[in-house]
Amino acid sequence: MIVCVCRRISDREIARHARAGMDFDDIQFELGVATQCGQCEGCARDVVAQCSATCPTANIKLAIPTQEGSSWNTSQP
């Protein structure tokens, strides 16, 4: 669905950038969404919020559990 008619930017394009870790201001700068008439800003912000909530960038899991304060051991796989 086209969110920004002025710049012809879709919700998928906004979502792709949001899932890459960009916030609304970064996406606005990169794509130009909500920079002309401003009618799409609310919808664009909603798309960013939904994508950020479902795919947080800080959700990182380590493959090998580590111990707090232990030194790095390169002999372990």
PDB file of N, CA, C and O in Angstrom:
ATOM      1  N   MET A   1       0.841  -1.163   0.000  1.00  0.00           N
ATOM      2  CA  MET A   1       0.000   0.000   0.000  1.00  0.00           C
ATOM      3  C   MET A   1       0.900   1.245   0.000  1.00  0.00           C
ATOM      4  O   MET A   1       1.897   1.302   0.719  1.00  0.00           O
ATOM      5  N   ILE A   2       0.537   2.215  -0.801  1.00  0.00           N
ATOM      6  CA  ILE A   2       1.276   3.475  -0.837  1.00  0.00           C
ATOM      7  C   ILE A   2       0.895   4.297   0.387  1.00  0.00           C
ATOM      8  O   ILE A   2      -0.280   4.588   0.611  1.00  0.00           O
ATOM      9  N   VAL A   3       1.889   4.664   1.170  1.00  0.00           N
ATOM     10  CA  VAL A   3       1.670   5.486   2.367  1.00  0.00           C
ATOM     11  C   VAL A   3       1.860   6.951   2.013  1.00  0.00           C
ATOM     12  O   VAL A   3       1.017   7.785   2.339  1.00  0.00           O
ATOM     13  N   CYS A   4       2.955   7.265   1.350  1.00  0.00           N
ATOM     14  CA  CYS A   4       3.278   8.642   0.974  1.00  0.00           C
ATOM     15  C   CYS A   4       3.023   8.801  -0.518  1.00  0.00           C
ATOM     16  O   CYS A   4       3.791   8.315  -1.348  1.00  0.00           O
ATOM     17  N   VAL A   5       1.928   9.493  -0.848  1.00  0.00           N
ATOM     18  CA  VAL A   5       1.569   9.690  -2.249  1.00  0.00           C
ATOM     19  C   VAL A   5       2.548  10.662  -2.915  1.00  0.00           C
ATOM     20  O   VAL A   5       2.917  10.476  -4.074  1.00  0.00           O
ATOM     21  N   CYS A   6       2.963  11.686  -2.191  1.00  0.00           N
ATOM     22  CA  CYS A   6       3.872  12.691  -2.761  1.00  0.00           C
ATOM     23  C   CYS A   6       5.187  12.076  -3.245  1.00  0.00           C
ATOM     24  O   CYS A   6       5.691  12.429  -4.311  1.00  0.00           O
ATOM     25  N   ARG A   7       5.729  11.163  -2.459  1.00  0.00           N
ATOM     26  CA  ARG A   7       7.024  10.539  -2.793  1.00  0.00           C
ATOM     27  C   ARG A   7       6.882   9.106  -3.299  1.00  0.00           C
ATOM     28  O   ARG A   7       7.871   8.463  -3.651  1.00  0.00           O
ATOM     29  N   ARG A   8       5.632   8.608  -3.332  1.00  0.00           N
ATOM     30  CA  ARG A   8       5.340   7.239  -3.780  1.00  0.00           C
ATOM     31  C   ARG A   8       6.140   6.210  -2.979  1.00  0.00           C
ATOM     32  O   ARG A   8       6.919   5.434  -3.532  1.00  0.00           O
ATOM     33  N   ILE A   9       5.927   6.227  -1.674  1.00  0.00           N
ATOM     34  CA  ILE A   9       6.628   5.320  -0.765  1.00  0.00           C
ATOM     35  C   ILE A   9       5.613   4.368  -0.136  1.00  0.00           C
ATOM     36  O   ILE A   9       4.590   4.797   0.399  1.00  0.00           O
ATOM     37  N   SER A  10       5.907   3.086  -0.206  1.00  0.00           N
ATOM     38  CA  SER A  10       4.974   2.071   0.288  1.00  0.00           C
ATOM     39  C   SER A  10       5.253   1.709   1.736  1.00  0.00           C
ATOM     40  O   SER A  10       6.309   2.016   2.291  1.00  0.00           O
ATOM     41  N   ASP A  11       4.264   1.042   2.329  1.00  0.00           N
ATOM     42  CA  ASP A  11       4.427   0.562   3.699  1.00  0.00           C
ATOM     43  C   ASP A  11       5.521  -0.501   3.759  1.00  0.00           C
ATOM     44  O   ASP A  11       6.211  -0.611   4.772  1.00  0.00           O
ATOM     45  N   ARG A  12       5.689  -1.272   2.715  1.00  0.00           N
ATOM     46  CA  ARG A  12       6.739  -2.298   2.690  1.00  0.00           C
ATOM     47  C   ARG A  12       8.124  -1.675   2.708  1.00  0.00           C
ATOM     48  O   ARG A  12       9.037  -2.181   3.361  1.00  0.00           O
ATOM     49  N   GLU A  13       8.270  -0.579   1.990  1.00  0.00           N
ATOM     50  CA  GLU A  13       9.570   0.096   1.960  1.00  0.00           C
ATOM     51  C   GLU A  13       9.897   0.690   3.331  1.00  0.00           C
ATOM     52  O   GLU A  13      11.031   0.595   3.801  1.00  0.00           O
ATOM     53  N   ILE A  14       8.910   1.296   3.961  1.00  0.00           N
ATOM     54  CA  ILE A  14       9.097   1.854   5.306  1.00  0.00           C
ATOM     55  C   ILE A  14       9.406   0.730   6.288  1.00  0.00           C
ATOM     56  O   ILE A  14      10.307   0.858   7.118  1.00  0.00           O
ATOM     57  N   ALA A  15       8.665  -0.366   6.198  1.00  0.00           N
ATOM     58  CA  ALA A  15       8.871  -1.506   7.098  1.00  0.00           C
ATOM     59  C   ALA A  15      10.263  -2.100   6.933  1.00  0.00           C
ATOM     60  O   ALA A  15      10.908  -2.455   7.920  1.00  0.00           O
ATOM     61  N   ARG A  16      10.729  -2.211   5.701  1.00  0.00           N
ATOM     62  CA  ARG A  16      12.072  -2.765   5.449  1.00  0.00           C
ATOM     63  C   ARG A  16      13.139  -1.923   6.139  1.00  0.00           C
ATOM     64  O   ARG A  16      14.066  -2.470   6.737  1.00  0.00           O
ATOM     65  N   HIS A  17      13.022  -0.606   6.064  1.00  0.00           N
ATOM     66  CA  HIS A  17      13.982   0.273   6.712  1.00  0.00           C
ATOM     67  C   HIS A  17      13.861   0.196   8.240  1.00  0.00           C
ATOM     68  O   HIS A  17      14.867   0.233   8.948  1.00  0.00           O
ATOM     69  N   ALA A  18      12.639   0.091   8.739  1.00  0.00           N
ATOM     70  CA  ALA A  18      12.431  -0.002  10.189  1.00  0.00           C
ATOM     71  C   ALA A  18      13.023  -1.305  10.735  1.00  0.00           C
ATOM     72  O   ALA A  18      13.632  -1.314  11.805  1.00  0.00           O
ATOM     73  N   ARG A  19      12.844  -2.389  10.007  1.00  0.00           N
ATOM     74  CA  ARG A  19      13.410  -3.678  10.442  1.00  0.00           C
ATOM     75  C   ARG A  19      14.926  -3.678  10.389  1.00  0.00           C
ATOM     76  O   ARG A  19      15.577  -4.477  11.062  1.00  0.00           O
ATOM     77  N   ALA A  20      15.486  -2.789   9.595  1.00  0.00           N
ATOM     78  CA  ALA A  20      16.946  -2.666   9.515  1.00  0.00           C
ATOM     79  C   ALA A  20      17.502  -1.855  10.680  1.00  0.00           C
ATOM     80  O   ALA A  20      18.714  -1.674  10.795  1.00  0.00           O
ATOM     81  N   GLY A  21      16.604  -1.363  11.552  1.00  0.00           N
ATOM     82  CA  GLY A  21      17.042  -0.654  12.744  1.00  0.00           C
ATOM     83  C   GLY A  21      16.928   0.857  12.668  1.00  0.00           C
ATOM     84  O   GLY A  21      17.372   1.555  13.580  1.00  0.00           O
ATOM     85  N   MET A  22      16.344   1.373  11.602  1.00  0.00           N
ATOM     86  CA  MET A  22      16.211   2.826  11.461  1.00  0.00           C
ATOM     87  C   MET A  22      14.975   3.313  12.214  1.00  0.00           C
ATOM     88  O   MET A  22      13.945   2.638  12.225  1.00  0.00           O
ATOM     89  N   ASP A  23      15.078   4.483  12.840  1.00  0.00           N
ATOM     90  CA  ASP A  23      13.908   5.076  13.481  1.00  0.00           C
ATOM     91  C   ASP A  23      13.205   5.987  12.476  1.00  0.00           C
ATOM     92  O   ASP A  23      13.660   6.130  11.341  1.00  0.00           O
ATOM     93  N   PHE A  24      12.091   6.605  12.894  1.00  0.00           N
ATOM     94  CA  PHE A  24      11.306   7.399  11.957  1.00  0.00           C
ATOM     95  C   PHE A  24      12.119   8.541  11.354  1.00  0.00           C
ATOM     96  O   PHE A  24      12.038   8.788  10.151  1.00  0.00           O
ATOM     97  N   ASP A  25      12.894   9.233  12.171  1.00  0.00           N
ATOM     98  CA  ASP A  25      13.678  10.362  11.660  1.00  0.00           C
ATOM     99  C   ASP A  25      14.680   9.926  10.593  1.00  0.00           C
ATOM    100  O   ASP A  25      14.867  10.617   9.591  1.00  0.00           O
ATOM    101  N   ASP A  26      15.323   8.775  10.813  1.00  0.00           N
ATOM    102  CA  ASP A  26      16.266   8.239   9.824  1.00  0.00           C
ATOM    103  C   ASP A  26      15.550   7.883   8.521  1.00  0.00           C
ATOM    104  O   ASP A  26      16.037   8.177   7.430  1.00  0.00           O
ATOM    105  N   ILE A  27      14.391   7.247   8.656  1.00  0.00           N
ATOM    106  CA  ILE A  27      13.610   6.854   7.478  1.00  0.00           C
ATOM    107  C   ILE A  27      13.109   8.087   6.738  1.00  0.00           C
ATOM    108  O   ILE A  27      13.112   8.128   5.507  1.00  0.00           O
ATOM    109  N   GLN A  28      12.685   9.081   7.490  1.00  0.00           N
ATOM    110  CA  GLN A  28      12.214  10.320   6.871  1.00  0.00           C
ATOM    111  C   GLN A  28      13.340  10.977   6.073  1.00  0.00           C
ATOM    112  O   GLN A  28      13.116  11.458   4.962  1.00  0.00           O
ATOM    113  N   PHE A  29      14.531  10.999   6.629  1.00  0.00           N
ATOM    114  CA  PHE A  29      15.678  11.575   5.935  1.00  0.00           C
ATOM    115  C   PHE A  29      16.054  10.760   4.701  1.00  0.00           C
ATOM    116  O   PHE A  29      16.326  11.316   3.637  1.00  0.00           O
ATOM    117  N   GLU A  30      16.067   9.441   4.855  1.00  0.00           N
ATOM    118  CA  GLU A  30      16.484   8.545   3.774  1.00  0.00           C
ATOM    119  C   GLU A  30      15.487   8.515   2.611  1.00  0.00           C
ATOM    120  O   GLU A  30      15.879   8.608   1.448  1.00  0.00           O
ATOM    121  N   LEU A  31      14.194   8.384   2.936  1.00  0.00           N
ATOM    122  CA  LEU A  31      13.180   8.199   1.897  1.00  0.00           C
ATOM    123  C   LEU A  31      12.435   9.479   1.528  1.00  0.00           C
ATOM    124  O   LEU A  31      11.881   9.581   0.434  1.00  0.00           O
ATOM    125  N   GLY A  32      12.419  10.442   2.426  1.00  0.00           N
ATOM    126  CA  GLY A  32      11.664  11.666   2.173  1.00  0.00           C
ATOM    127  C   GLY A  32      10.199  11.562   2.544  1.00  0.00           C
ATOM    128  O   GLY A  32       9.407  12.437   2.192  1.00  0.00           O
ATOM    129  N   VAL A  33       9.826  10.504   3.253  1.00  0.00           N
ATOM    130  CA  VAL A  33       8.433  10.329   3.656  1.00  0.00           C
ATOM    131  C   VAL A  33       8.035  11.452   4.619  1.00  0.00           C
ATOM    132  O   VAL A  33       8.811  11.837   5.494  1.00  0.00           O
ATOM    133  N   ALA A  34       6.823  11.965   4.447  1.00  0.00           N
ATOM    134  CA  ALA A  34       6.250  13.028   5.295  1.00  0.00           C
ATOM    135  C   ALA A  34       7.061  14.312   5.266  1.00  0.00           C
ATOM    136  O   ALA A  34       7.157  15.010   6.275  1.00  0.00           O
ATOM    137  N   THR A  35       7.642  14.628   4.121  1.00  0.00           N
ATOM    138  CA  THR A  35       8.411  15.867   4.020  1.00  0.00           C
ATOM    139  C   THR A  35       7.741  16.901   3.123  1.00  0.00           C
ATOM    140  O   THR A  35       8.204  18.039   3.045  1.00  0.00           O
ATOM    141  N   GLN A  36       6.657  16.522   2.444  1.00  0.00           N
ATOM    142  CA  GLN A  36       5.995  17.503   1.579  1.00  0.00           C
ATOM    143  C   GLN A  36       4.678  17.954   2.204  1.00  0.00           C
ATOM    144  O   GLN A  36       4.656  18.968   2.901  1.00  0.00           O
ATOM    145  N   CYS A  37       3.590  17.240   1.977  1.00  0.00           N
ATOM    146  CA  CYS A  37       2.298  17.699   2.506  1.00  0.00           C
ATOM    147  C   CYS A  37       2.089  17.282   3.957  1.00  0.00           C
ATOM    148  O   CYS A  37       1.331  17.931   4.678  1.00  0.00           O
ATOM    149  N   GLY A  38       2.753  16.203   4.402  1.00  0.00           N
ATOM    150  CA  GLY A  38       2.680  15.766   5.790  1.00  0.00           C
ATOM    151  C   GLY A  38       1.477  14.918   6.147  1.00  0.00           C
ATOM    152  O   GLY A  38       1.342  14.516   7.303  1.00  0.00           O
ATOM    153  N   GLN A  39       0.598  14.631   5.199  1.00  0.00           N
ATOM    154  CA  GLN A  39      -0.609  13.854   5.489  1.00  0.00           C
ATOM    155  C   GLN A  39      -0.310  12.393   5.843  1.00  0.00           C
ATOM    156  O   GLN A  39      -1.130  11.737   6.485  1.00  0.00           O
ATOM    157  N   CYS A  40       0.830  11.890   5.441  1.00  0.00           N
ATOM    158  CA  CYS A  40       1.160  10.486   5.658  1.00  0.00           C
ATOM    159  C   CYS A  40       1.941  10.236   6.949  1.00  0.00           C
ATOM    160  O   CYS A  40       2.219   9.085   7.287  1.00  0.00           O
ATOM    161  N   GLU A  41       2.292  11.280   7.658  1.00  0.00           N
ATOM    162  CA  GLU A  41       3.187  11.114   8.808  1.00  0.00           C
ATOM    163  C   GLU A  41       2.639  10.150   9.853  1.00  0.00           C
ATOM    164  O   GLU A  41       3.377   9.300  10.353  1.00  0.00           O
ATOM    165  N   GLY A  42       1.369  10.267  10.187  1.00  0.00           N
ATOM    166  CA  GLY A  42       0.778   9.384  11.199  1.00  0.00           C
ATOM    167  C   GLY A  42       0.834   7.925  10.788  1.00  0.00           C
ATOM    168  O   GLY A  42       1.201   7.065  11.588  1.00  0.00           O
ATOM    169  N   CYS A  43       0.473   7.643   9.548  1.00  0.00           N
ATOM    170  CA  CYS A  43       0.489   6.265   9.048  1.00  0.00           C
ATOM    171  C   CYS A  43       1.925   5.738   8.983  1.00  0.00           C
ATOM    172  O   CYS A  43       2.186   4.590   9.345  1.00  0.00           O
ATOM    173  N   ALA A  44       2.847   6.575   8.524  1.00  0.00           N
ATOM    174  CA  ALA A  44       4.249   6.161   8.428  1.00  0.00           C
ATOM    175  C   ALA A  44       4.820   5.861   9.816  1.00  0.00           C
ATOM    176  O   ALA A  44       5.551   4.887   9.995  1.00  0.00           O
ATOM    177  N   ARG A  45       4.485   6.692  10.782  1.00  0.00           N
ATOM    178  CA  ARG A  45       4.949   6.447  12.152  1.00  0.00           C
ATOM    179  C   ARG A  45       4.356   5.157  12.709  1.00  0.00           C
ATOM    180  O   ARG A  45       5.033   4.429  13.435  1.00  0.00           O
ATOM    181  N   ASP A  46       3.102   4.868  12.377  1.00  0.00           N
ATOM    182  CA  ASP A  46       2.474   3.623  12.818  1.00  0.00           C
ATOM    183  C   ASP A  46       3.199   2.411  12.248  1.00  0.00           C
ATOM    184  O   ASP A  46       3.426   1.431  12.959  1.00  0.00           O
ATOM    185  N   VAL A  47       3.560   2.471  10.977  1.00  0.00           N
ATOM    186  CA  VAL A  47       4.281   1.363  10.338  1.00  0.00           C
ATOM    187  C   VAL A  47       5.626   1.151  11.027  1.00  0.00           C
ATOM    188  O   VAL A  47       6.011   0.017  11.309  1.00  0.00           O
ATOM    189  N   VAL A  48       6.329   2.232  11.294  1.00  0.00           N
ATOM    190  CA  VAL A  48       7.637   2.134  11.964  1.00  0.00           C
ATOM    191  C   VAL A  48       7.461   1.541  13.362  1.00  0.00           C
ATOM    192  O   VAL A  48       8.231   0.669  13.765  1.00  0.00           O
ATOM    193  N   ALA A  49       6.459   2.004  14.097  1.00  0.00           N
ATOM    194  CA  ALA A  49       6.228   1.508  15.459  1.00  0.00           C
ATOM    195  C   ALA A  49       5.881   0.023  15.456  1.00  0.00           C
ATOM    196  O   ALA A  49       6.367  -0.726  16.303  1.00  0.00           O
ATOM    197  N   GLN A  50       5.056  -0.405  14.524  1.00  0.00           N
ATOM    198  CA  GLN A  50       4.684  -1.817  14.457  1.00  0.00           C
ATOM    199  C   GLN A  50       5.882  -2.691  14.113  1.00  0.00           C
ATOM    200  O   GLN A  50       6.043  -3.773  14.677  1.00  0.00           O
ATOM    201  N   CYS A  51       6.707  -2.240  13.210  1.00  0.00           N
ATOM    202  CA  CYS A  51       7.878  -3.031  12.822  1.00  0.00           C
ATOM    203  C   CYS A  51       8.936  -3.036  13.915  1.00  0.00           C
ATOM    204  O   CYS A  51       9.597  -4.052  14.130  1.00  0.00           O
ATOM    205  N   SER A  52       9.101  -1.931  14.597  1.00  0.00           N
ATOM    206  CA  SER A  52      10.080  -1.857  15.678  1.00  0.00           C
ATOM    207  C   SER A  52       9.657  -2.727  16.852  1.00  0.00           C
ATOM    208  O   SER A  52      10.507  -3.306  17.528  1.00  0.00           O
ATOM    209  N   ALA A  53       8.354  -2.827  17.104  1.00  0.00           N
ATOM    210  CA  ALA A  53       7.849  -3.631  18.217  1.00  0.00           C
ATOM    211  C   ALA A  53       7.979  -5.121  17.926  1.00  0.00           C
ATOM    212  O   ALA A  53       8.230  -5.910  18.838  1.00  0.00           O
ATOM    213  N   THR A  54       7.809  -5.516  16.659  1.00  0.00           N
ATOM    214  CA  THR A  54       7.863  -6.937  16.331  1.00  0.00           C
ATOM    215  C   THR A  54       9.273  -7.431  16.057  1.00  0.00           C
ATOM    216  O   THR A  54       9.525  -8.635  16.099  1.00  0.00           O
ATOM    217  N   CYS A  55      10.183  -6.532  15.781  1.00  0.00           N
ATOM    218  CA  CYS A  55      11.555  -6.926  15.446  1.00  0.00           C
ATOM    219  C   CYS A  55      12.548  -5.964  16.092  1.00  0.00           C
ATOM    220  O   CYS A  55      13.191  -5.183  15.389  1.00  0.00           O
ATOM    221  N   PRO A  56      12.685  -6.005  17.426  1.00  0.00           N
ATOM    222  CA  PRO A  56      13.629  -5.093  18.063  1.00  0.00           C
ATOM    223  C   PRO A  56      15.065  -5.425  17.702  1.00  0.00           C
ATOM    224  O   PRO A  56      15.432  -6.596  17.608  1.00  0.00           O
ATOM    225  N   THR A  57      15.866  -4.412  17.503  1.00  0.00           N
ATOM    226  CA  THR A  57      17.252  -4.636  17.098  1.00  0.00           C
ATOM    227  C   THR A  57      18.129  -5.085  18.266  1.00  0.00           C
ATOM    228  O   THR A  57      19.204  -5.642  18.040  1.00  0.00           O
ATOM    229  N   ALA A  58      17.705  -4.861  19.489  1.00  0.00           N
ATOM    230  CA  ALA A  58      18.508  -5.228  20.642  1.00  0.00           C
ATOM    231  C   ALA A  58      18.267  -6.670  21.077  1.00  0.00           C
ATOM    232  O   ALA A  58      18.813  -7.103  22.092  1.00  0.00           O
ATOM    233  N   ASN A  59      17.472  -7.411  20.343  1.00  0.00           N
ATOM    234  CA  ASN A  59      17.151  -8.784  20.687  1.00  0.00           C
ATOM    235  C   ASN A  59      18.207  -9.716  20.098  1.00  0.00           C
ATOM    236  O   ASN A  59      17.971 -10.363  19.078  1.00  0.00           O
ATOM    237  N   ILE A  60      19.365  -9.781  20.740  1.00  0.00           N
ATOM    238  CA  ILE A  60      20.486 -10.579  20.250  1.00  0.00           C
ATOM    239  C   ILE A  60      20.757 -11.708  21.238  1.00  0.00           C
ATOM    240  O   ILE A  60      20.872 -11.475  22.441  1.00  0.00           O
ATOM    241  N   LYS A  61      20.856 -12.929  20.725  1.00  0.00           N
ATOM    242  CA  LYS A  61      21.153 -14.076  21.574  1.00  0.00           C
ATOM    243  C   LYS A  61      22.510 -14.635  21.171  1.00  0.00           C
ATOM    244  O   LYS A  61      22.814 -14.760  19.985  1.00  0.00           O
ATOM    245  N   LEU A  62      23.314 -14.967  22.163  1.00  0.00           N
ATOM    246  CA  LEU A  62      24.625 -15.543  21.893  1.00  0.00           C
ATOM    247  C   LEU A  62      24.497 -17.044  21.666  1.00  0.00           C
ATOM    248  O   LEU A  62      23.708 -17.716  22.331  1.00  0.00           O
ATOM    249  N   ALA A  63      25.273 -17.559  20.731  1.00  0.00           N
ATOM    250  CA  ALA A  63      25.251 -18.988  20.436  1.00  0.00           C
ATOM    251  C   ALA A  63      25.880 -19.787  21.574  1.00  0.00           C
ATOM    252  O   ALA A  63      25.431 -20.891  21.885  1.00  0.00           O
ATOM    253  N   ILE A  64      26.908 -19.234  22.186  1.00  0.00           N
ATOM    254  CA  ILE A  64      27.608 -19.899  23.291  1.00  0.00           C
ATOM    255  C   ILE A  64      27.416 -19.053  24.544  1.00  0.00           C
ATOM    256  O   ILE A  64      27.757 -17.871  24.543  1.00  0.00           O
ATOM    257  N   PRO A  65      26.876 -19.637  25.615  1.00  0.00           N
ATOM    258  CA  PRO A  65      26.712 -18.849  26.843  1.00  0.00           C
ATOM    259  C   PRO A  65      28.059 -18.386  27.389  1.00  0.00           C
ATOM    260  O   PRO A  65      29.028 -19.144  27.374  1.00  0.00           O
ATOM    261  N   THR A  66      28.124 -17.179  27.859  1.00  0.00           N
ATOM    262  CA  THR A  66      29.356 -16.638  28.431  1.00  0.00           C
ATOM    263  C   THR A  66      29.152 -16.352  29.905  1.00  0.00           C
ATOM    264  O   THR A  66      28.026 -16.169  30.368  1.00  0.00           O
ATOM    265  N   GLN A  67      30.243 -16.317  30.626  1.00  0.00           N
ATOM    266  CA  GLN A  67      30.185 -15.994  32.042  1.00  0.00           C
ATOM    267  C   GLN A  67      30.577 -14.535  32.221  1.00  0.00           C
ATOM    268  O   GLN A  67      31.507 -14.044  31.581  1.00  0.00           O
ATOM    269  N   GLU A  68      29.857 -13.857  33.096  1.00  0.00           N
ATOM    270  CA  GLU A  68      30.125 -12.450  33.382  1.00  0.00           C
ATOM    271  C   GLU A  68      31.526 -12.300  33.958  1.00  0.00           C
ATOM    272  O   GLU A  68      31.866 -12.954  34.943  1.00  0.00           O
ATOM    273  N   GLY A  69      32.329 -11.453  33.356  1.00  0.00           N
ATOM    274  CA  GLY A  69      33.642 -11.143  33.885  1.00  0.00           C
ATOM    275  C   GLY A  69      34.744 -12.121  33.508  1.00  0.00           C
ATOM    276  O   GLY A  69      35.895 -11.925  33.898  1.00  0.00           O
ATOM    277  N   SER A  70      34.418 -13.173  32.758  1.00  0.00           N
ATOM    278  CA  SER A  70      35.476 -14.116  32.388  1.00  0.00           C
ATOM    279  C   SER A  70      36.247 -13.568  31.185  1.00  0.00           C
ATOM    280  O   SER A  70      35.706 -12.825  30.366  1.00  0.00           O
ATOM    281  N   SER A  71      37.506 -13.947  31.101  1.00  0.00           N
ATOM    282  CA  SER A  71      38.327 -13.487  29.979  1.00  0.00           C
ATOM    283  C   SER A  71      37.991 -14.311  28.732  1.00  0.00           C
ATOM    284  O   SER A  71      37.472 -15.423  28.828  1.00  0.00           O
ATOM    285  N   TRP A  72      38.288 -13.757  27.590  1.00  0.00           N
ATOM    286  CA  TRP A  72      37.991 -14.421  26.317  1.00  0.00           C
ATOM    287  C   TRP A  72      38.902 -15.635  26.158  1.00  0.00           C
ATOM    288  O   TRP A  72      40.116 -15.535  26.335  1.00  0.00           O
ATOM    289  N   ASN A  73      38.322 -16.763  25.831  1.00  0.00           N
ATOM    290  CA  ASN A  73      39.075 -17.996  25.639  1.00  0.00           C
ATOM    291  C   ASN A  73      38.907 -18.427  24.194  1.00  0.00           C
ATOM    292  O   ASN A  73      37.811 -18.817  23.793  1.00  0.00           O
ATOM    293  N   THR A  74      39.969 -18.363  23.406  1.00  0.00           N
ATOM    294  CA  THR A  74      39.887 -18.708  21.996  1.00  0.00           C
ATOM    295  C   THR A  74      39.959 -20.204  21.736  1.00  0.00           C
ATOM    296  O   THR A  74      39.796 -20.626  20.591  1.00  0.00           O
ATOM    297  N   SER A  75      40.197 -21.023  22.757  1.00  0.00           N
ATOM    298  CA  SER A  75      40.287 -22.451  22.538  1.00  0.00           C
ATOM    299  C   SER A  75      38.915 -23.110  22.510  1.00  0.00           C
ATOM    300  O   SER A  75      38.795 -24.252  22.067  1.00  0.00           O
ATOM    301  N   GLN A  76      37.872 -22.412  22.974  1.00  0.00           N
ATOM    302  CA  GLN A  76      36.529 -22.978  22.936  1.00  0.00           C
ATOM    303  C   GLN A  76      35.917 -22.741  21.558  1.00  0.00           C
ATOM    304  O   GLN A  76      36.225 -21.738  20.914  1.00  0.00           O
ATOM    305  N   PRO A  77      35.041 -23.663  21.088  1.00  0.00           N
ATOM    306  CA  PRO A  77      34.440 -23.499  19.753  1.00  0.00           C
ATOM    307  C   PRO A  77      33.467 -22.346  19.700  1.00  0.00           C
ATOM    308  O   PRO A  77      32.881 -22.081  18.650  1.00  0.00           O
TER     309      PRO A  77
END
